[in-house]
Amino acid sequence: MKLKPESRLLLFHSCGDIGHIALVFRGSTRVEALFFSERLDELLRAIRSSTFIYEVRIVWPQELAQALGLRSVEKLEDYLGRCMDCFYVFVNDLCRGVSLLLAHASEQNS
């Protein structure tokens, strides 16, 4: 699939037991938005109600693209380029950061 460099990609990633993140990429190196929720249905609801939904052209993975009524990128590499390992390090670090923030907030509230 031929994608324009400015096409926005909405990408979902599971952070295991703590929840899910969604990132809005503009090109392969610029993140315009980050969403987090413990529940996927809440995350989808937040994204649907945001203004970013009007800017997004493609979604990964395919089943969430269908849930949002948008088209899916067939291969993530087509959009993000050759550094897929870099991408996975990035999103896994985000998940660890979210986990630390949640733990700190829990300590503050107890």
C-alpha positions as CSV (number, residue, x, y, z in Angstrom):
1,M,0.0,0.0,0.0
2,K,1.4,3.4,-1.0
3,L,1.0,5.8,1.9
4,K,1.6,9.5,2.0
5,P,4.2,10.5,4.6
6,E,1.7,12.8,6.4
7,S,-1.0,10.1,6.6
8,R,-2.0,9.6,10.2
9,L,-1.8,6.1,11.7
10,L,-3.7,5.1,14.8
11,L,-1.9,2.2,16.4
12,F,-3.0,0.1,19.3
13,H,-0.7,-1.8,21.6
14,S,-1.5,-3.9,24.6
15,C,0.4,-3.2,27.8
16,G,-0.6,-6.5,29.3
17,D,-2.4,-6.4,32.7
18,I,-2.3,-2.6,33.0
19,G,-4.2,-1.8,29.9
20,H,-3.9,-0.5,26.4
21,I,-2.2,2.4,24.6
22,A,-3.1,4.0,21.3
23,L,-0.8,6.3,19.5
24,V,-1.5,8.7,16.6
25,F,1.5,8.8,14.3
26,R,2.1,11.4,11.6
27,G,4.8,9.8,9.6
28,S,7.1,7.2,11.0
29,T,8.8,9.4,13.6
30,R,6.2,11.8,15.0
31,V,3.7,10.9,17.7
32,E,0.8,13.4,17.8
33,A,-1.3,11.8,20.5
34,L,-1.1,9.1,23.2
35,F,-4.2,7.5,24.7
36,F,-4.3,5.1,27.6
37,S,-7.0,3.1,29.3
38,E,-7.2,0.0,31.4
39,R,-10.1,-1.2,29.2
40,L,-10.1,-1.4,25.4
41,D,-13.7,-0.4,25.1
42,E,-13.1,2.8,27.1
43,L,-10.0,3.5,24.9
44,L,-12.1,3.1,21.7
45,R,-14.8,5.4,23.2
46,A,-12.2,8.1,24.1
47,I,-10.7,8.0,20.6
48,R,-14.1,8.2,18.9
49,S,-14.9,11.3,20.9
50,S,-11.5,13.0,20.2
51,T,-10.8,15.3,17.2
52,F,-8.0,13.0,16.1
53,I,-10.5,10.5,14.8
54,Y,-11.2,12.9,11.9
55,E,-7.5,13.0,11.0
56,V,-6.7,9.3,11.1
57,R,-6.5,7.6,7.8
58,I,-5.3,4.1,8.7
59,V,-5.4,1.9,11.8
60,W,-3.4,-1.1,13.1
61,P,-4.4,-3.8,13.9
62,Q,-7.1,-4.7,11.4
63,E,-9.8,-5.8,13.9
64,L,-9.7,-2.4,15.6
65,A,-9.8,-0.6,12.3
66,Q,-13.0,-2.4,11.6
67,A,-14.4,-1.5,15.0
68,L,-13.7,2.2,14.2
69,G,-15.0,1.9,10.6
70,L,-11.6,2.9,9.2
71,R,-9.2,1.1,6.9
72,S,-6.3,-0.9,8.1
73,V,-2.7,-0.9,7.1
74,E,-1.8,-4.4,5.8
75,K,1.8,-4.3,7.0
76,L,3.0,-2.1,9.8
77,E,6.4,-2.0,8.1
78,D,4.7,-0.2,5.1
79,Y,4.0,2.8,7.4
80,L,6.8,2.7,10.1
81,G,9.6,1.8,7.8
82,R,12.5,-0.6,8.5
83,C,13.0,0.0,12.2
84,M,10.3,-2.2,13.6
85,D,12.6,-3.2,16.5
86,C,12.9,0.5,17.4
87,F,9.1,0.8,17.4
88,Y,8.6,-2.1,19.7
89,V,11.2,-0.8,22.2
90,F,9.4,2.5,22.1
91,V,5.9,1.2,22.8
92,N,7.2,-1.3,25.5
93,D,9.0,1.6,27.2
94,L,5.7,3.6,27.1
95,C,4.0,0.7,28.8
96,R,6.6,0.6,31.5
97,G,6.3,4.3,32.0
98,V,2.5,4.1,32.3
99,S,2.9,1.2,34.8
100,L,5.3,3.4,36.9
101,L,2.9,6.3,36.8
102,L,-0.1,4.2,37.9
103,A,2.0,2.7,40.7
104,H,3.0,6.2,41.8
105,A,-0.6,7.5,41.7
106,S,-1.8,4.5,43.7
107,E,0.8,5.2,46.4
108,Q,-0.3,8.9,46.5
109,N,-3.9,7.8,46.9
110,S,-3.3,5.4,49.7
